Amino acid sequence: MNNWATPLGTFFGEDSWQFLAVALIFGLLAVVKGIADFAWSQKDRRITHLKNALEIDQLSEDVKFVLTEDINRSLFMKVTGIPTDQYTRQVYVDLLKKSEGDLTINQLRRGSQFLSFEDKKITVSNSSDRKFGYFFEKWYPWVLILSALAQVIVMIFSYNPNLIGIQCGLGNMRLSPTF
């Protein structure tokens, strides 16, 4: 019984599965980029809808305040990467003005999880839990991506075509087409 890979294999040659696997990876990366672009465009459309709703004359002042605050929060998040309320945004702006260029918004974004604001005072939390959480959030996804990429590369350029390796967490299960 023929499968769909047989015509592709005869068209590209016997060793073409490596080329097809690499092409599939690049295709998947393009799809992921398209999904990310779509998500960002949806956020932009949300801001546009909020601005259009704000132009309605019959809205009460409370609703206009909530809409304005949501627009400001969304735009501040888009520009800086920091999701905050009106008070915290003002503290960040004041801090940037006081630093006279010594502090950038990128530095504030990276350090925002270590900062807390109480009674118009900024306190820095330097606990080991926060440090571990920061490094875990920052580097663990890269470790997973690199290890997955290494596994795919090993599978693509493996010299034993009769053996298909499937990685399952810490264990390794091998399926062989010949018994």
C-alpha positions as a Markdown table, in Angstrom:
| # | Residue | x | y | z |
|---|---|---|---|---|
| 1 | Met | 0.0 | 0.0 | 0.0 |
| 2 | Asn | 1.4 | 3.4 | -1.0 |
| 3 | Asn | 1.3 | 6.4 | 1.2 |
| 4 | Trp | 1.6 | 10.1 | 0.5 |
| 5 | Ala | 5.4 | 10.2 | 1.2 |
| 6 | Thr | 6.2 | 7.7 | -1.6 |
| 7 | Pro | 5.6 | 10.2 | -4.5 |
| 8 | Leu | 7.5 | 12.9 | -2.6 |
| 9 | Gly | 10.4 | 10.5 | -1.9 |
| 10 | Thr | 10.7 | 9.6 | -5.6 |
| 11 | Phe | 10.5 | 13.2 | -6.7 |
| 12 | Phe | 13.2 | 14.5 | -4.3 |
| 13 | Gly | 15.3 | 11.3 | -4.1 |
| 14 | Glu | 16.1 | 8.9 | -1.2 |
| 15 | Asp | 17.7 | 11.4 | 1.1 |
| 16 | Ser | 15.1 | 14.1 | 0.6 |
| 17 | Trp | 13.3 | 13.6 | 3.9 |
| 18 | Gln | 16.0 | 15.7 | 5.6 |
| 19 | Phe | 15.3 | 18.6 | 3.3 |
| 20 | Leu | 11.5 | 18.2 | 3.7 |
| 21 | Ala | 11.9 | 18.1 | 7.5 |
| 22 | Val | 13.9 | 21.4 | 7.5 |
| 23 | Ala | 11.4 | 23.0 | 5.1 |
| 24 | Leu | 8.6 | 21.9 | 7.4 |
| 25 | Ile | 10.3 | 23.5 | 10.4 |
| 26 | Phe | 10.7 | 26.8 | 8.5 |
| 27 | Gly | 7.1 | 26.6 | 7.4 |
| 28 | Leu | 5.9 | 26.1 | 11.0 |
| 29 | Leu | 8.0 | 29.1 | 12.1 |
| 30 | Ala | 6.3 | 31.2 | 9.4 |
| 31 | Val | 2.9 | 30.1 | 10.6 |
| 32 | Val | 3.8 | 30.9 | 14.2 |
| 33 | Lys | 4.9 | 34.4 | 13.1 |
| 34 | Gly | 1.6 | 34.9 | 11.2 |
| 35 | Ile | -0.3 | 33.9 | 14.4 |
| 36 | Ala | 1.7 | 36.4 | 16.5 |
| 37 | Asp | 1.1 | 39.2 | 13.9 |
| 38 | Phe | -2.6 | 38.4 | 14.0 |
| 39 | Ala | -2.7 | 38.6 | 17.8 |
| 40 | Trp | -1.0 | 42.0 | 17.7 |
| 41 | Ser | -3.5 | 43.2 | 15.1 |
| 42 | Gln | -6.4 | 42.1 | 17.3 |
| 43 | Lys | -5.0 | 44.2 | 20.2 |
| 44 | Asp | -4.7 | 47.2 | 17.8 |
| 45 | Arg | -8.3 | 46.6 | 16.8 |
| 46 | Arg | -9.4 | 46.5 | 20.4 |
| 47 | Ile | -7.8 | 49.9 | 21.1 |
| 48 | Thr | -9.6 | 51.3 | 18.0 |
| 49 | His | -12.9 | 49.9 | 19.2 |
| 50 | Leu | -12.3 | 51.5 | 22.6 |
| 51 | Lys | -11.5 | 54.8 | 21.0 |
| 52 | Asn | -14.7 | 54.6 | 18.9 |
| 53 | Ala | -16.8 | 53.8 | 21.9 |
| 54 | Leu | -15.3 | 56.8 | 23.7 |
| 55 | Glu | -16.7 | 59.1 | 21.1 |
| 56 | Ile | -20.3 | 58.2 | 22.0 |
| 57 | Asp | -22.0 | 61.2 | 23.5 |
| 58 | Gln | -24.5 | 59.4 | 25.7 |
| 59 | Leu | -21.8 | 57.7 | 27.9 |
| 60 | Ser | -21.7 | 58.6 | 31.5 |
| 61 | Glu | -18.5 | 60.1 | 33.0 |
| 62 | Asp | -17.8 | 56.9 | 34.9 |
| 63 | Val | -17.9 | 54.8 | 31.7 |
| 64 | Lys | -15.7 | 57.4 | 29.8 |
| 65 | Phe | -13.2 | 57.2 | 32.7 |
| 66 | Val | -13.1 | 53.4 | 32.5 |
| 67 | Leu | -12.7 | 53.5 | 28.7 |
| 68 | Thr | -9.9 | 56.1 | 28.9 |
| 69 | Glu | -8.1 | 54.2 | 31.6 |
| 70 | Asp | -8.3 | 51.0 | 29.6 |
| 71 | Ile | -7.0 | 52.8 | 26.4 |
| 72 | Asn | -4.1 | 54.3 | 28.4 |
| 73 | Arg | -3.2 | 51.0 | 30.1 |
| 74 | Ser | -3.3 | 49.2 | 26.7 |
| 75 | Leu | -1.1 | 51.8 | 25.0 |
| 76 | Phe | 1.3 | 51.9 | 27.9 |
| 77 | Met | 1.6 | 48.1 | 27.9 |
| 78 | Lys | 2.2 | 48.1 | 24.1 |
| 79 | Val | 4.9 | 50.7 | 24.3 |
| 80 | Thr | 6.7 | 49.7 | 27.5 |
| 81 | Gly | 5.7 | 46.1 | 28.2 |
| 82 | Ile | 4.6 | 47.0 | 31.7 |
| 83 | Pro | 0.9 | 46.4 | 32.6 |
| 84 | Thr | 0.0 | 49.0 | 35.2 |
| 85 | Asp | -2.7 | 51.3 | 36.5 |
| 86 | Gln | -2.8 | 55.1 | 36.3 |
| 87 | Tyr | -1.0 | 55.6 | 39.6 |
| 88 | Thr | 1.9 | 53.3 | 38.8 |
| 89 | Arg | 2.2 | 54.8 | 35.3 |
| 90 | Gln | 2.5 | 58.2 | 36.8 |
| 91 | Val | 5.2 | 57.0 | 39.3 |
| 92 | Tyr | 7.2 | 55.5 | 36.3 |
| 93 | Val | 6.9 | 58.8 | 34.4 |
| 94 | Asp | 8.0 | 60.8 | 37.4 |
| 95 | Leu | 10.9 | 58.4 | 38.0 |
| 96 | Leu | 12.0 | 58.8 | 34.4 |
| 97 | Lys | 11.9 | 62.5 | 34.6 |
| 98 | Lys | 13.9 | 62.6 | 37.8 |
| 99 | Ser | 16.6 | 60.3 | 36.4 |
| 100 | Glu | 17.3 | 62.9 | 33.7 |
| 101 | Gly | 18.3 | 60.3 | 31.1 |
| 102 | Asp | 20.2 | 57.9 | 33.4 |
| 103 | Leu | 17.2 | 55.5 | 33.5 |
| 104 | Thr | 15.5 | 54.1 | 30.4 |
| 105 | Ile | 12.0 | 52.6 | 30.1 |
| 106 | Asn | 13.6 | 49.4 | 29.1 |
| 107 | Gln | 15.5 | 49.2 | 32.4 |
| 108 | Leu | 12.2 | 50.0 | 34.2 |
| 109 | Arg | 10.5 | 47.2 | 32.3 |
| 110 | Arg | 13.1 | 44.7 | 33.2 |
| 111 | Gly | 13.1 | 45.8 | 36.9 |
| 112 | Ser | 9.4 | 46.3 | 37.2 |
| 113 | Gln | 8.8 | 42.9 | 38.9 |
| 114 | Phe | 11.3 | 43.9 | 41.7 |
| 115 | Leu | 9.6 | 47.3 | 42.3 |
| 116 | Ser | 6.6 | 48.1 | 44.5 |
| 117 | Phe | 5.0 | 51.4 | 45.1 |
| 118 | Glu | 3.5 | 52.4 | 48.5 |
| 119 | Asp | 2.7 | 55.9 | 49.7 |
| 120 | Lys | 4.6 | 57.5 | 46.8 |
| 121 | Lys | 7.7 | 55.6 | 47.7 |
| 122 | Ile | 9.5 | 53.0 | 45.6 |
| 123 | Thr | 10.7 | 49.9 | 47.3 |
| 124 | Val | 12.9 | 47.3 | 45.7 |
| 125 | Ser | 12.3 | 43.7 | 46.6 |
| 126 | Asn | 15.5 | 41.8 | 46.3 |
| 127 | Ser | 14.4 | 38.4 | 47.6 |
| 128 | Ser | 15.9 | 35.2 | 46.3 |
| 129 | Asp | 12.4 | 33.9 | 45.3 |
| 130 | Arg | 12.0 | 36.9 | 42.9 |
| 131 | Lys | 15.5 | 36.4 | 41.5 |
| 132 | Phe | 14.9 | 32.7 | 40.9 |
| 133 | Gly | 11.5 | 33.4 | 39.3 |
| 134 | Tyr | 13.0 | 36.1 | 37.0 |
| 135 | Phe | 15.8 | 33.8 | 35.8 |
| 136 | Phe | 13.4 | 30.9 | 35.4 |
| 137 | Glu | 11.0 | 32.9 | 33.4 |
| 138 | Lys | 13.8 | 34.4 | 31.3 |
| 139 | Trp | 16.0 | 31.4 | 30.5 |
| 140 | Tyr | 13.9 | 28.3 | 30.9 |
| 141 | Pro | 11.9 | 28.8 | 27.7 |
| 142 | Trp | 15.2 | 29.2 | 25.8 |
| 143 | Val | 16.5 | 26.0 | 27.3 |
| 144 | Leu | 13.4 | 24.2 | 26.1 |
| 145 | Ile | 13.6 | 25.7 | 22.7 |
| 146 | Leu | 17.2 | 24.8 | 22.2 |
| 147 | Ser | 16.8 | 21.3 | 23.5 |
| 148 | Ala | 13.8 | 20.7 | 21.2 |
| 149 | Leu | 15.8 | 22.1 | 18.3 |
| 150 | Ala | 18.7 | 19.8 | 19.1 |
| 151 | Gln | 16.4 | 16.8 | 19.2 |
| 152 | Val | 14.9 | 17.7 | 15.9 |
| 153 | Ile | 18.4 | 18.2 | 14.4 |
| 154 | Val | 19.5 | 14.8 | 15.7 |
| 155 | Met | 16.4 | 13.2 | 14.3 |
| 156 | Ile | 16.9 | 14.8 | 10.9 |
| 157 | Phe | 20.5 | 13.9 | 10.5 |
| 158 | Ser | 20.4 | 10.5 | 12.2 |
| 159 | Tyr | 22.3 | 7.9 | 10.2 |
| 160 | Asn | 19.9 | 5.1 | 11.0 |
| 161 | Pro | 16.7 | 5.5 | 8.9 |
| 162 | Asn | 15.2 | 2.3 | 10.3 |
| 163 | Leu | 14.9 | 3.9 | 13.7 |
| 164 | Ile | 12.5 | 6.6 | 14.6 |
| 165 | Gly | 13.2 | 8.2 | 18.0 |
| 166 | Ile | 10.4 | 9.8 | 20.0 |
| 167 | Gln | 11.5 | 11.8 | 23.1 |
| 168 | Cys | 9.1 | 11.6 | 25.9 |
| 169 | Gly | 10.1 | 13.9 | 28.7 |
| 170 | Leu | 13.2 | 12.4 | 30.4 |
| 171 | Gly | 12.7 | 9.0 | 28.9 |
| 172 | Asn | 13.4 | 7.8 | 25.4 |
| 173 | Met | 11.0 | 5.5 | 23.6 |
| 174 | Arg | 12.2 | 4.1 | 20.3 |
| 175 | Leu | 9.9 | 2.6 | 17.6 |
| 176 | Ser | 11.4 | 0.5 | 15.0 |
| 177 | Pro | 9.6 | -0.5 | 11.8 |
| 178 | Thr | 11.5 | -3.8 | 11.7 |
| 179 | Phe | 10.8 | -6.2 | 14.5 |
